[in-house]
Amino acid sequence: MLLPEALHPWRQWLEWFAPEQLPLFADLLGRLNLVLGPLRGQHKGGVPEPDGLGDLQRRGPYERLLPSEWLLADEVPDEFLRRAAVGEHMFLAPQYRAHQANRLIVVLFDAGPLQLGAARLVHLALLILLARRAQEAGAELRWGILQDAPRLYELDSSAQLKRLLSARTWQLVGNEHWQAWRVWLAEQQQDAGECWMVGQRLPDTDNQSCTHRVQLHRSLDGQCLSFEMQAATTRRVSLPIPDERLALQLLKGQFDGGVVVAPSLKGSVPRVSVTLPPVISSAGTHVAMKMLDEAGMVVIKLPAENQKKPLEVRRSLWSAGRVPLTVTFLSRTPGAVLSDEQHLSFWNIPGLIPVHKPSREELQLPPGTATLLPVVWLRSGSAGRLFLLDTQGHLAFWMAQTGRAPVRPQPGKTHRLADGVLGMAKVDRETMAYVRNDGGRLYAHSIDADGVVSSPHMVGISEGVSQVLFAASSLWRRSLGGCALLSVDNGCESWQIISAAVHPEQMERIDLACGWKGLGLLLQEGDDHYSLVLLSPNQQTIALYCGGQQRVLFTTSNAIARVSFCPMSGLVAVLTSARELLVYSVRLGSMRLQVFCNQVPERHKEGPYA
């Protein structure tokens, strides 16, 4: 896993965690690292032993006087005496080898009821910091539980962290526990250079047997944790209460955060274009990306939880020389609208036949492959429609021949549905929603696969609105299912959440900090509030805003080049500048896939610079 530069010192331990859990540890590690201070086990002790000659010095016993000075006494005795009087004689200084103090670090944790909850996550962070501390000093780290019979463990895998979390007891730490540990540690062949005790209401200790005491408890208002370290000096720091969802994952030992990355592939993942976003299937089972070295898409089936079989990767190619205007999924198979000089053809979409390319006045189509146009495929038992929104707000569609009965409108032609459309999205299995501008007012509609359009629902004034996001909901079958309108003021986004359950004067307004961008709107089942999926200003963090609170979902090591959100499945798919694909489920709160898409085909590996 690639980590942000600030987390590189703890790389080997943080690789045990899922990407979305890293922000929590980045905060804890950064705050605690400033408090720890130098390693006490590095001081020199014992009686020094001579180890040859070292430097020259002005003072010393005359048996170590430099031989050249004795020659001066024989030849010029008066000069010898003068130099002795003013301290100019030179003496040999011996080199001493000092005994090094023991570099074993022992840390003992209180696993009792006073340390339940967020305090246990601080235990994890402190253990990682002490592991790094020991590694830098060439020392060894061992840990144990105060309430258990004396036994020390290494920190060589995530299993040890899970062992620490599972060591819960309802017994408070008492003097008898510390005395048992103190006697046991004194009997060991290797003395501890540092001995840490971490908990709350710790027993009395002396500075010789316990060098560091950490008192960890929740503040009176319950809003933070107080971390107090008592060593040569006393240092304190306040720690924020971690995000509840991530905390529960970690406390349950779910360090992989639900990440399912199969150990092997049924085929290498080819290089993909970072100029086009990933395409997510409505069912949330597949992701497709435009290949860089071939004309077509690479399709990855998202693995199931605890999947053991190889990750399924397949290529799907179209004829060379055609430019994809848009890509969508038809169940598990990607389909696309392809353009050449004269025609639009429909790749992998059954029932659609090629049409003459519309004029620029009819449909404004982008040149090249700079972006993908919004598209929705709907199909019922009797009809199939492919909707496309161009760059000028023209909403067009094409009819698919699905049976023997004649289809209306006629297949093989480009049909116009509406103009002045600001956005559209698939919001139900057979329903699409769109918002159009009519006379300065914005109206929301829905349409099904048979072409039945709902009555207009006014959602606001068009002035200043530049984008619309839709929430997937079965409410769209009858009326308004929820959308969000974007306006920008001095570079800061402001979103108006339009819900079917409230009147316009009760609409929720979300003002984002400058640089943050809204990606998608989600309505969780049984939730009263709409959630807004966000992208950070540095293009490396995906967050969620809901109910007045904003929390981080996951971070990436490299800048996010392209991102997609599917309101139907609740999946976020990001493609970084390093061609790393991450797929995260907002509904489940877990990472579904993390894989690099940078395999160069064999034919491109020839030559000395491949």
N, C-alpha and C positions, 0 to 999 in steps of 0.2 A: 504494500500500500504506500502511495506517495503521501507525505505529510507536509503541512505548512512548515516553513523554516523555523518558526518559534518553537515547534514541538520536536525538532530533530534530536535534542539531547536525550529524549526518552523514547526514541524510535522503537527499539527492540521490545519494549513493553507495551507501547500503544498499538502495535500491530495486532495485538490480541483483541482489539475492540473494533466495533463497526464505525464507519465514517460519521454517522449522525451522533455518536456518543463522544466524539473528540472535542467539540466545543465545551462540554461540561468539564473534561479533564484539563483542557487548555487553561480554563479559568482557575481551577483548583491548584494545578501545578505552578502556574505563574505566581499566584498569591503566596503559596506556602514556601516556594523555593527561596524567596527573599527573607524568610524568617529563620531558616535553619542555621545559618552561620557555618564556620569552618569545621572540619572533621577533627575532633579532639584526639582521636587515635593516632594522629601523625606526629605528636610531640615526642622529643627525645627524652630518654630517662636512663637510670642506672649509672654506674661508675664508668667514665670514659676509659678506653684502653688505647695505648700508643699504637700508631699504625704508620711508622716511618716519619720522615721529615716533611714539613709543610712550607711555611713562608719564612722571611726574615723579619725581625722586629727589633726595636730599640732597647727593650728591657728583657731581662732573663738572668738565670744563674751563669756564673762565669765558666762552668764546665761546658756550656753550650755556646761559648764565645766563638765567633767566626775565626778560623785558622789564620786568615790574613791579618786580623787584629793582633794576634800573638806575634806575628812576624814584625809588626810595627813596634811592639814593646822591646824586641831585641835590638832593632836598628835605631829607633828614635824614641827613647823612653819618655822624654818630656812631652812629646806629642801624644803618646799613649795615655799619660796621666791627664793631659788637658781634655782629651776626648772622653775619658772616664768621668771627669768632673762635670762636663756639660751634657752628658748623656748621649754622645754620638756613637758609642760602640754598637756594633751589629751582632745580634744573637740568632742562632738557629731556633726556629719554633717547631716543635713536634706536631705531627698530624694525629688527631684522636679519632677513633671510631666509637661512636656512641651507640648504646643499645636502643633499638627502636621499640616504642610501645606497641602492644598487640593491636592489630588492625581488624579484629572481629567486631562487627556491629550486631548487636542483639536488640530486637524490638519486641516488646510484649504488649499484647492488646487486651483491653477489657471487652469481653464479648457479652456483657450482661445487659439487663433491660434499660439501663441509662444510656446505652450506646446504640439503640435500635434506630432504624431509619437513616436519615441523611448522614449521621455521624459515621456510619459504616463506609460510605463512599469516601469520606475524608481518610479513613483507614487505608483504603486502596491507594489513594493518591500519595499519602505519606510513605507507604511501603515502596511505591515506584520511585519516589524521590530518594529514599535511603538506599535503594538498589543502585541507582545512578551514583550516589555519593560513595558507596563502597567500591564500585567499579573504577571510578576516577582515582581512588587512593590505593588501588591494588588490594583492597580488603575483601572480606567475605561478609555477606549478610545472612542472618538467620532470624527467624521470627517464631513466636509461640503465642499461646493463649494463656492469660493469667489464671483463669479459673480451672484450666486443665492440669493434669499431671505434667510435670516438666518434660518437654520434648520440643526440639527446635526443627524447623523446616527450612528448606531453601526456597528461592523464588526463581524457578526455572521454567515455568509454564503457566498458562492461564488457569490450570487446574488448582494451583496453589492459591490463587486469588479466590476461586470458588470455595476452596477449603476454608479460607478465612471467613467468607461470608456465611458459610453454613455452620460455623462454630458459634451458634447462638445458645445462650443459657439464661435462666431466670435468676441465677445466683449472683449477688453483688460481690464485687471484689473486696476481700478482707485481708487483714494482716497475715492470717495463716497461709493465704495463697502466695504472698510475696516472700514470706520466710521459707516456704518450700522451694521456691525458685532460687532464692539467694543461696541456700545451702547447696542446691544442685549445681548452680553455676560455679560455685567455689570449688566443687569437686572435679570440674572439667579440666582437662590438660591445658586448654587454651583459654586464657582469661580474655574477657571482653574489653576492647578499648573504649567502646561506647555501649551503654545499656540504656535503652529507651523504654519508658512505660507510658502507655497511651490509654486514656479513659476519662472517667469522671469519679470524683470522691476517691482518689487513689490513696493507698496506705502510705504511712510515713516511711521515708527512705533516707539514706545518707548519700552524700555526693560521691563516695568512693564506689559503692555497689550499683548506684543508679545515677548516671551522669545527666540524663535528660528526662524530664517529666512533662507530659503534654496533657493539659486539662481541656477537654472538649465538651461543650454543652450548648444547648439551644438558648438563645436570648429570651428575655422575659416576654417580649411581644411576639415571639415565634417567627420573626422575619429573617433571622440570620443565625449562624453558628459562631460561637466564640472559641477561638483557638489560642490557647496560652501555653507557651513553651518556657519552662523553667530550667535553666542550665547555669552557666556562669553569670548570665543576666536573664531577666524575664522579658519576653517579647510576646506581643499580642497582635492578632489580626482577626477581622470579622469576615466570615465567608458567607456568600449568599446561599439560600436554600436552593438545591438543584431542581431542575424541571421534574415535575412529578412523574411524567410518563417515562422519561429516560431513567430516572432513579429507580422506578419499579423494575424495569428491564434488568438493570445492573444488580439490584439487590436479589433478584431471582437467578443471577448467574448467567443471564442471556447476553454474553459479551459479543456474540456475533450479530446481535440486533435483528435476527431473522434474515441476515444476508445468506443467500443461497447461491453459491458459485460452485458449479460442478468441477470436480478435479480434472476432467479432461473434456475434449470436444469431439463431436462427430465430424468436424471439419474446422479448419482454422478460420478465425474471424478476419475477413479481409480488411484492407484499409478502406475507410469511409471518408466521405466529404464532410469537412467541418463547416461548410457554407450552408448546408441544409439541415433542418432540425430532424430529430428522430420522429417516426410516425408510430403511434400507439393504437393497438386494436381496441375497439369499444368494450370488448369482453375482458380486456386487461391480461390477455394470455400471450401476446406477441408484440415485438417491437421490430421495426424495419428502418434501415438507413440506406441512403444512396451510396453505392460503391464508387470509389475513386478511380480504380483501374479497369473497371468493366462497366458496360451499359446495363444497369439493372440495380436491384435492391438485394441487400443481405437481410435475411429474416431470422430472428432469434426467438425461440420459444422460451418464455420465462419459466425457470424451474420451479417445481413444487417445493414445499417446505421439507427439509431433510432428504431431498432427492439425491440418490446415489448414482443413477445412470448418467452418462455423459450429456453435456449440454447440447441441445439440438440446434445446429446452425445450417441454413441452406441458402443457396443463391437462386435468385429468380431474375432472368435476363430478358430484355426486350431488344428489338432490332437496333443496330447501331445507326447513328445519325439522327435520331429523334430526341427531342428535348422534353423532359417531364415538366409539365406545368403544375401538377398537383398529384399527390399520392394518398390513398386511403386504404383501409382494410375492408375486405368482404369476408367476414368471419375470420378464418386463419390465413387467408391469401391476400397479398397486397395487389391493388389495382391502381392504374394511373391514367391520366389524360396526357397523351403525347402529342407533340406538335412538330410538323415539318413545314415546308414553305407553303403548301397548298391545303393541307388537311389537318384535322384533329382526329386522332384515333384513340381507342379505349382499350388499354392493355389489361388483360385478365378480368375484364368486366363482361360477363356473358349477357347477350341480348342487346348490347349497344353496338351500332355500326358506325364506321367513320363518317364524318361530316366535313363539308367545306369549311375552311377556316373563316370565322366571322370577321367582318371589317372592324377597324379600330373603333368606329362609332358604336358598333353593336357590343363588342366585348374587348376591353383593354387588357391584353395579355402581356406579361413581362417578357423581355428578350432574355435569352440565356437561361441559366439556372440560379439566378441570384436569390430567389425565394420560392416558396411553394404557396399557391393560392389556397384559401379556405375551401374545403370540399366536404360534402356529406352524401353518403349512399344510403338510400332507403329502399326496402323491398318488402312487399306484402305477397299474399298468395296470387294476386292478379296483376300486380304492376311493380315496376322498378324505376326509380328516378335517381339520377345523379345531379346534385346541385353544385354549382361553382360560383364563387363571388370574386369578381375581378377587382382591379386596383382603383376603379372609379365608382364603386358602389353598385354595379350592375349585377343582379342576381339572375343567373341563367340556369337552365336544366336541360337534360336529355332523357328521353324515354327509352326504356328497355323492353324488348319484345319477350314476354314471359310465357306465352301460351298461344293457342290457336286463335283465340278471339282477337279481333282487331284492337289495337291500342290507340287511345286518344289522350293527349295530342299525338301527332304522328312521329314515329321513330325516324332517325336519320336526319333530324333537323335540330337547330339550336333554338330553344324557346326562352323568352324573357319572362321572369316571374315578377320582379320589382326593381325599381331604381332607388337611389338614395339610401342604400342599405349600409349600415355601419358595421354590422357583424352578424355571424350566424354560427350555429353549432348543433351537433346532434345531442339531444337531451333525453331521448328515450329510444327504446328499441326500434320503433317505427315512427318517430317524431323528430322534426327539426324545428328549431326556433330561430327567429331572426328579428332584428330591430331596424326600422326604416324611418327616414326623415320625410315628413310630409307637412309642408307649410311651416317649418320651424318647430314642429312638435315631433316627438319620438313615439312611435307606436311599435308594440311588440306583437308578433304573430307566431303561430305554429302551423306546420303543415305536415301531413302524413304521407305515406308512400302512394296513396291513391289520389293525392293532389287536393285533399280537403283542407282549406285554409281557415283558421279560426278567426273570430271577430277581433278587431284591433283593440289593444289595451294600451292606453296612453301611459308612458312611464316617465316623461319629463320633457324639458325644453332642449332643443338641439344645440343652442348657442354654447360654444366652448366644449362640447362633448366630442371626443376624438376616438373613443374605443368603447366596445361593449364586451363584457364577459358574461357567460351563461352558466347557470347551475343546472346540472342534470336532475330531473325530477319527473315523476309521473303526473305532477300537477299540470304540466304543459299540455296534456291531452285534453284538458277541459278549459284552462285559462292560463294565467301567468304562473310560471314556476320559479321565477327568481333570476335577476340579472344585476349587473353592476355597470355604472356609467362612469367613464374617466374624464376628468378635466385636469389640466396642468396649470399651475400658477408658480412662476419664477423657478421652473425646473422641478417642482415638487408635485407628486401625483396626489389627487384627491378622488376618492371613489364613493359614489352614491349607491348604496345597496337597495335594490327595489325588490320587495317581497310581496307575494300575493296576500300575506296575512296582515299587512299594515296599510294604513292610508298614506298618501304621499307626504303629509306633514310629519309623519312618524318615521320617515326613512332614516336608516343608519348612514352616517357619513364617516368615512375612514380617511384621515389625513396622514399620509406617509412622510417619513423623514426624507429629505432631499437625497436623490440617488436611488432610493428603493423603487422597485417596479412591481406592479401587479401582474401575475401570470395566469391565474385561473380562479374560478369561484366554485366552491364545493359546499353542498348541503349534506351533512352527515345524517344518517338515519336516526331519528329520535332527537335531533338537535334543534334548538330553537334559533340558533344564530348561524348565519352563513360564514364560512371560512374563506379567507383570501390568501392564496398562495403567492409568495413574494420572492423576488430575486434581489440580493444585496448590491450596493454600489460597487463593490470590488469584484463582482461577478463570481464569487466563490461560495456563497451561502444561499441555501433555500430555506425560507422561513414560512411560518403560518401565523396569520392574524385572525383571532377569533375571540369574541366576547370582550373586547378591549385589551386583550393580552397578545403579545407577539412572542413566539418562541422559535428557536432554530430547529429545523428538521435534520439537516446534514450540511456538511461543508465539503468542498473539493480542494485538492492540492493545487490544481492548475485552474486558470480562468475558464469559466463556462463559455464555450463558443456558441452553442445552440441549446435551446431548452424547449420542451413541449409539455403541456398538461392536458390530460384527458378528463373532462368532467364526468364522463360515463363510468370509467373505471377508478378514478381518483389516483391515477399514476402520474408521477413526474419523471420524465426522462431527460437527462442532461448529457451533452457530449462536450467534453473539455477540449482545450487546445492540444492536449497530448493524446487525443482520440481515445479517451477513457469514457466508457458508457456506464452511467449509473441510473438505475431505475428504482424509484422509491414509491411505496404505497402510502399515501396520506391516510387512507382509511384504516390500514392495519398498523401504521406507525412503524414500518420496518423497511429495510432495504431489500429489494427483490433480486437485484442483479448488479454485479460490478465486474466489468471485463474490458480489456483493451482491444480496440479494433484497428490494428496496425500491421497485420500480417501481409507482407508483400508477396504476390504470386511468384512462383519459381522462375518464370520467364523474365521477371524483372530483376532477378538477383545476379545476372551475368555481368561481367566486367569488374575491373579492379576497384571501382568506387561504389559498388552496390552496398 
